[in-house]
Amino acid sequence: MSHKLSIVIPAYNELDNFKAGSLKPVVDYIKSHPGWEVILVDDGSRDGLTAAISAWIKDKPQFSFIQNPHQGKAAAVASGVAAAKNPWVLISDFDQATPISEVEKLLPFISKGYQLVIGSREAKGALREQEPWYRHLMGKVFNLLVQIVAVRGIHDTQCGFKLFDTKLARQLFNRLKVYRPRPEKHAFTGAFDVELLYLAVKRGIQVAEVPVHWKHAPTTRVSPVRDSIRMFLDVLKIRLTDLAGGYRQHEA
C-alpha cells in the first residue's frame, strides 16, 4: 500500500545549510513520489534564508513555503502540520541529519496499525555519526530525565524525524500548553517533542520507536547550555501542567 506524505521541514537561519545543498536530497527523493509534498516553514529567519527559499521553490511544484514570525520550532512545525494535505505527515530537519530516505524504515509501521512512528538514535541498530562525546552525554542525561519525569519507555524523544497520522498530529499540536506559540528571542528547538509524546501516550496512542541513521551537524545557532536548562525546566512544566489538570479537558 502506498502512503502519501506531507513532509514538514522547519527552518531558522539555515542559509549556510541551504547554500551547502542540504535540501538537494529532499528534491531528488520527492521526485519519485508523486502526490507527496514538502512544506518548508521559516521561523522568522534573519540571515536571508526567506528570500533565498522564496526564489528557489518557484520551479518546484511539490514544494510550498510558509513564513512565520519567530516563535520557535514547535510553532513552525505546527504551521506545517496545519497546512498538510496528505493523510500522513513527516517532520524532518532542515540539515537532514537523518536523511529523508530513512522514512522507508518508518513507513512499514503504518500497516502495523501505528499512528505515530518516531526515528530513534538510541534504539538498537541506530547509527550515530560524528557526534561529540559531550553532546551525546547531554542527550543521555536529558533522555533519562524525560523517562523519569514524563514519558517512560521511549529512549529518544528528541530525534527530529517523526511520522504522524496527520489528524492525530493536528490534535496533539492544538493541545500543547507549554509549547504554545509565543515570541522567541533566540533560536530555540526545545522539548516540544516531549509534550507531543506525553499527550499521545496519555491518550493511549502506541508509539513505534525505529532505529535510524543520524549524522551530527555542527551549529552555532543554538546554545547547548542555555537550551538544556530551559528544556529541563520545560519537561518539569509538562508534568506539573498535567498534575494541575491542564490537559484534562483534552483527554480523549
C-alpha positions in Angstrom: 0.0 0.0 0.0 1.3 3.4 -0.9 1.0 6.1 1.7 1.0 9.8 0.7 3.1 12.0 2.9 3.4 15.7 3.6 7.0 16.4 4.7 7.3 19.4 7.1 10.7 21.0 7.3 11.1 23.9 9.8 14.0 26.4 9.4 15.6 29.2 11.3 18.7 31.0 10.0 19.6 28.0 7.8 21.1 29.9 4.9 24.5 28.2 5.2 23.0 24.8 5.1 20.8 25.8 2.2 23.8 27.1 0.2 25.6 23.8 1.1 22.7 21.9 -0.6 21.0 20.4 2.4 17.7 20.2 0.6 19.1 18.6 -2.6 18.5 15.0 -1.3 14.9 16.0 -0.5 14.4 17.3 -4.0 15.8 14.2 -5.5 13.8 11.9 -3.3 10.4 13.6 -3.7 10.6 13.4 -7.5 10.0 9.6 -7.3 6.9 10.1 -5.0 4.1 11.7 -7.0 1.4 13.1 -4.7 3.9 13.8 -1.9 4.6 17.4 -0.8 7.2 19.3 1.1 6.2 22.2 3.3 9.1 24.4 4.3 8.3 26.7 7.3 10.6 29.6 8.1 10.6 30.6 11.7 11.4 34.3 11.1 14.9 33.9 9.8 17.2 36.9 9.8 20.0 35.6 7.6 18.5 36.0 4.1 17.0 32.5 4.1 13.5 33.7 3.4 14.4 35.4 0.2 16.6 32.5 -1.0 13.8 29.9 -0.5 11.1 32.1 -2.0 13.1 32.2 -5.2 14.2 28.6 -5.1 10.8 27.0 -4.8 9.3 28.8 -7.9 10.0 25.8 -10.2 9.3 23.1 -7.6 5.6 22.3 -7.7 5.8 19.7 -4.9 7.2 22.4 -2.5 5.4 25.1 -0.6 6.7 27.8 1.7 5.2 29.3 4.9 6.8 32.3 6.6 6.2 32.6 10.3 7.2 35.2 12.9 10.0 33.9 15.2 8.2 31.7 17.7 10.5 28.6 17.9 10.5 25.2 16.3 7.2 24.0 17.8 5.2 26.8 16.2 6.9 26.4 12.9 6.2 22.6 12.8 2.6 23.2 13.9 2.1 25.6 11.0 3.4 23.0 8.5 1.2 20.3 10.0 -1.9 22.5 9.8 -1.2 23.1 6.1 -0.5 19.4 5.3 -2.7 18.0 2.5 -1.9 14.3 2.8 -3.0 11.6 5.4 0.5 11.3 6.8 3.0 13.9 7.9 6.7 13.5 8.4 8.7 16.0 10.4 12.3 16.3 9.1 15.2 18.6 10.0 16.5 21.2 7.5 20.1 19.9 7.8 18.9 16.4 7.0 20.9 15.0 9.9 18.5 12.0 9.4 18.4 11.5 5.6 14.9 11.8 4.1 15.3 8.2 2.7 15.2 6.9 6.2 11.4 7.3 6.1 11.4 3.9 4.4 12.2 2.4 7.7 9.2 4.1 9.3 6.5 3.5 6.7 6.0 -0.2 7.3 4.7 0.6 10.8 1.7 2.3 9.3 0.5 -1.1 8.0 1.0 -2.5 11.5 -1.6 0.0 12.9 0.6 2.7 14.3 -0.4 6.3 14.1 2.9 7.7 15.4 6.3 6.4 14.4 9.5 8.1 15.6 13.1 7.8 14.4 15.5 6.9 17.2 19.2 7.4 17.7 19.1 5.2 20.8 17.2 2.1 19.6 19.2 -1.0 18.8 20.5 -0.8 15.2 20.7 3.0 15.1 23.8 4.7 13.6 25.2 7.9 15.1 28.0 9.7 13.3 30.4 12.5 14.2 28.7 13.4 17.5 30.9 15.0 20.1 31.0 12.9 23.3 29.7 15.7 25.4 26.6 16.2 23.2 25.9 12.5 23.4 26.3 12.6 27.2 23.9 15.6 27.5 21.4 13.7 25.4 21.7 10.7 27.6 21.1 12.8 30.7 18.1 14.5 29.1 16.6 11.3 28.0 16.9 9.9 31.5 15.1 12.9 32.9 12.3 12.5 30.4 12.0 8.8 31.3 11.7 9.7 35.0 9.5 12.7 34.8 7.4 12.5 31.7 7.5 9.7 29.0 8.5 6.3 30.0 9.6 3.6 27.5 10.7 6.0 24.8 14.5 6.3 24.6 14.9 9.2 22.2 12.2 11.8 22.2 14.4 14.5 20.5 15.3 13.0 17.2 13.8 15.4 14.6 12.4 12.6 12.4 8.8 11.7 13.2 5.9 10.3 11.2 2.3 11.0 12.3 -1.2 10.4 11.2 -2.0 13.9 10.1 -5.3 14.2 12.0 -3.5 13.0 15.2 -0.7 15.4 14.7 -3.1 18.3 14.4 -4.9 17.2 17.5 -1.7 17.0 19.5 -0.3 20.3 18.4 -3.6 22.0 19.2 -3.3 20.7 22.7 0.2 21.9 23.6 0.3 24.0 26.7 4.0 24.5 27.5 4.8 25.0 23.8 2.0 27.2 22.7 3.1 29.8 20.1 4.9 32.8 21.6 7.6 35.2 20.5 11.2 34.0 20.9 14.4 36.0 21.2 16.9 33.2 20.3 17.0 30.1 18.1 15.1 27.5 20.1 14.2 23.9 19.4 13.0 23.0 22.8 11.3 19.9 24.2 8.0 20.2 22.3 8.6 16.6 21.2 8.3 15.6 24.8 5.0 17.3 25.2 3.6 15.8 22.0 4.7 12.3 23.1 3.4 12.9 26.6 0.0 13.8 25.2 0.0 10.9 22.8 0.9 8.3 25.5 -1.7 9.9 27.8 -4.3 9.2 25.2 -3.2 5.6 24.8 -1.5 6.1 21.4 1.0 3.3 20.7 4.4 4.8 19.6 6.8 2.8 17.4 10.5 3.8 18.0 12.6 2.8 15.0 16.4 3.0 14.7 17.7 5.4 12.1 20.9 6.7 10.6 21.8 10.1 12.1 24.8 12.4 11.5 25.7 15.2 13.8 25.6 18.6 12.1 27.6 21.3 14.0 25.8 24.6 14.5 26.4 27.9 16.3 22.7 28.9 16.1 21.8 27.3 19.5 23.3 27.4 22.9 23.6 23.8 24.3 23.9 25.0 28.0 21.1 27.6 27.8 18.8 25.4 25.9 19.4 22.4 28.0 18.5 24.3 31.2 15.3 25.6 29.6 14.4 22.2 28.2 14.9 20.6 31.7 12.5 23.2 33.2 10.0 22.7 30.3 9.9 18.9 31.0 9.1 19.7 34.6 6.4 22.1 33.4 4.8 19.4 31.3 4.5 17.1 34.3 3.3 19.9 36.6 0.8 21.1 34.0 -0.7 17.6 33.9 -0.8 17.3 37.7 -2.6 20.6 37.8 -5.2 19.3 35.4 -4.1 21.4 32.5 -4.5 18.6 30.0 -7.7 17.2 31.5 -10.1 18.9 29.1 -8.2 17.5 26.2 -8.3 13.8 27.1 -10.0 11.5 24.6 
